[in-house]
Amino acid sequence: MKRIGLLSDTHGYWDDRYEKYFSECDEIWHAGDIGHVEVARRLSALKPLRAVYGNIDGDEIRHLYPQIYRFKCEEVDVLIKHIGGYPGHYDASIRGTLFSRPPQLFISGHSHILKVLYDKTIRCLHINPGAAGIYGFHKVRTLVRFTIDGSDIKDLEVIELGEK
C-alpha cells in the first residue's frame, strides 16, 4: 500500500504546507510546470519524487524529468503527462497512447482546473490536481492525496490551500 501526494503547476512557488500535507505520504508526484529546480529539490527531500516537466519548465528541469512518465505503482499502471486533457477531450499528443494502451490511472496538469473523472471508454481514472502555485487564473490552490493498495485507488482527498 502506498499513500501518494499529488500536485501540479507550482510555477516555482513553495508553500511550507506541502510538507505538512505530504508528510504521511510514501511518494510525491508532480504533474509538471514545476517552475524552479529548488521546488523539486525540496519535494524530493521530503519523499521520493516522481515528476514530469511542463511547458514552462526550463532546460534544467527538462534534463531531470521526462515529458511522459509511465510506471507501475503497486499493481496500477500509471501515466503522467503535463498537457494531457481529460476524458472526452484528451490532448492530441497523448490520445493515441491512451486509446492503444490505456493506463489504469492517467494524471495531467496544465489546466489549473481540479478534475477527478473516470473514463468508461478506456477504463481509466483521470486526475488533474489543479494548481498548487500562485500563478495562473485559478482562484483556489489545491493538492490531492490518495492511496494505491494493490490494484485499488482509494481514499482520495482534495486539499484546498486557500486563495492564491
Buried (B, 14 or more C-beta within 10 A) or exposed (E): EEBBBBBBBBBBBBBEBBBEBBEEBBBBBBBBBBBBBEBBEBBBEBBEBBBBBBEBBEEEBEEBBEBBBBEEBBEBBBBBBBBBBBBEEBBEEBEEBBEEEBBBBBBBBBBBBBBBBEBEEBEBBBBBBBBBBBBBEBEEBBBBBBBBBEEEBEEBEBBEBEEB
